């Protein structure tokens, strides 16, 4: 959509340049035609006078066509801009409903995971293909071999933000670790997203671990890690469209089998 709008704006600029050229040609034609026509009238050469007038009219007609084409394009562009604004308004009006629906969906996913239903089975029910996992080359029939099950691959204990960033530096999006947080009674997740290391608090409540209510449902940090190995963190933070894909101490080969 944006590319189409930009192309139309570029076309309007091209029309403006073309119009400028044709206007200059019309002015030149008008200026020199008068001299030639006076000369041809003295000679009685009506045929040449007619030819000059015809060429001038064609030039003006072509200029009028270009004006009309530019006007239609400008009107189309204005209409498209209005349509886009209406779409944006509509999207903003339904955004709260979409967020609420996503929260309800995620609550059911959490419940199903707690009941032992595997993500692959849930995806089959929802009609979701596993292409997103294929891209990261570690989907298999059995997930029990994933390094995520070994806390030593991702839990680093008492590590501060700077040390976490150094440890994750240069690693791919989705590389992560869990550490003790400076906030008493909490933990922190450090994860690479869009090439940068981001940090988010993991709360420890009487109901369980999680990034925010009502998602503090995981009885252990391992359960939380296993859930977000499949689920993006974007539901908690718009800048974290990433999953906990690669434990910091896991060998990449074990993830790509």
N, C-alpha and C positions, 0 to 999 in steps of 0.2 A: 504493500500500500504506500509506504513512504517513498519507495523507489519510483513508483508510478507518478506520485506528486512531484518529485524532483525532476523527473523526465519532462513533465508538462511545464514546469517553471523554466527549464532549459529551453524548451521549444518556444515559449513566449519571448525569451531573450533573443532567440534566433529570429523570430518574427520582427522584433523591434529593429534589429540590425538590417534585415531585408527591407523593411519599410523605409528606413533611413536612406538606403541605397536607391530605391525606386523613387523616393521624393526628390533626391538630388538629380536623378536622370530626368524626371518630369520638369524640374526647374531649368535644367540645361536645354532640354528639348524646346521648352516654351520660349526661352531666350533666343536661341539660334533659329528656331522655325520662323519667327517674325521677320528676321533679316532675309532668309531664303524665300519666304513667301512673297515679300515685297519685290524681290528680284524676279521671281517667276511670274508675278502679275504683270510686271513691265514687259516681260517677254511673251506674255499670253500663254504660258505653259500651265494650263489648268490641271493636266494629268499629274504633274509633280506636286502641285498644291494639294490635290486630293490625296496623294500618297502620304504627304507629310501629316495632314489632318488625321488620316486613318491610323498611322503609326502612333500618333500622340494619344488618340482615343483608346487604342489597344493598351498602351502603357498605363493610362489612367484606370482602365478597366481592371488590369492586372493588379494595380495598387489597391483598388477597392476590394478585390477578392482576398488579398492578403490581410487587409484591415478586418474583413468579416471573419476570416479564419482565426485571427488572433482574438477577436471579440468572443467567438464561440468557445475557444480554449480557455479564456479567462473566466467566462461564465461557468464552464464545466469545473474549473479548478475551485471557484468559490462554492459551488454546490457540493463538491467533494469535501471541502474543508468543513462545511456545515454538517454534512453527513457524519464526518469523523467526530465532530464535537458532540453530536447526538449519541453516537456509539459510546463515546467516553462517558457521557452522562449516564447512559443506561448501565454501563459496566460498573460505574461507581455506585449506582443505586442498588445493584444486586450483589455487590462485593460482600456486604455483611452476611447475606444469606449464604453465599458460597463458602465463606469462612466457617460459618456455623455448621454447614453440611459436612465440610472437611473434618471438623472436630468430632462430629458424631461418627463419621466413617472411621476415624482413627481410634476412637474409643472402642468400637466394635472389633477393629483389627487387634488392638491390645488384648481384648477379652478372648478372642479366638486364639491368639498366641499363647495366652496363659492356660488355655485348655489343651494345648499341645498340637494345635493345627499348624502345619508347616506353611510357610509363605508361598511355596509353589502351589499348594492345594488352594489357598485363598486366591491366588492369581488366576487359577483355572476357573474358579467360581465367578470371578469378576471379568473374565474374558481378557485378561492382561497377558500379553506375551512376555517372554523372558529376555527380549532383545537387550534391554538395558543392562541385564547382568552379563549377557554374552559379551558385551563391549569390554567388560572388565575381566573376562576369561576365567572366572573362578566359580561358575555355576556348575554343579554336578548333581547327580541323583541323590547322593548322600552328603550332607553338610557337616556331619559330626567331625570331619577331619579338618575343618576350618581352624586356623590359628586363633580366631576369636574366642574359642572355648578355653584357651589357655590364657589365664589372666596375666601371666608373666610377659606375654607379647604386647600388652597394652597398658597395664597398670604400673606406674613408675614411682608411686609413693610421694614423698616430700620433694617436689620439684617446683621451682617458681616459674613465672611466665617467661622470663628471658631464657632460662635454661630449656624450657619446653620449645621455644621458638628456635633455639640453636639445634635441638635434637631433630626437629621436623623440617628444618631448612633444606630446601632443594628436593623435597619429596613430592610425589604427585598429589593432586587433589584427592581427598578421601583418606590420606594418611592421618592417623590420630593417636592420641594417648589419653589416659585418664590419670589424674594426679590429685593429690590432696589440695584443697583450696585454702587460701588465706582466710576465707570466711568460715568461721567456726562451725563445725558439724556438717560441712558441705564438701563436695568434690568439684573438680573442674575438668571439662573436656577441652583439649586443644586439638584443633583439626585444620588441615590445609584446605582452603577453599579459594578458588580463583587465584592460586599461586601465593596466597598469603596465609599466615597462621592466625586463626581466629580462636577466641576463648569463650566458653559459656559455662555457667554454673550448673552443677547437678545438685539438686536439693535432696536431702535425706529427711523424710518425714515418717510419721507413724504408719502411713499407708504404703510407703515404699520410696524408691528413688525415681527421679524424673527431672526434666528441665523446667517444668511449670505445671501448675494445676490446669486441668484435671488429669495430667499425665504422670503424676508421681505414683505409678502403679507397680513398678518393678521391684520384686523382692530382693534382688541382688544387682550389683553393677554389671555382672555378666549378662543377666537377662536384658538389661537396658542396652548393652552393646550389641547383643544378638538381634534385638528388635531394630535398632537403627543401622544395622548392617544392611537391612533391606529398605529402610524408610528414610527419606530425606529429612534433614533438620530444618528445612525451610518453614515448616509449620510453627516453629518456635522463633525463628529469626529469618527475615527476608533475605539477608545477605549470606545465608548458609544453605544454599541449594546443593547439598552434598550429603553422602551417606558415610558411615563409619566403615570404610571399605578396607583400609590397609593398616593393621596394627603396626605401631612404630618398630617393634622388634621382630616382626614376622619376616620370614624369607619370602621374597616375591615369587619364587618358584612354587612355594606351597599354595599360593593364591591363584596360580595360573594352571593348575593341573586340570 
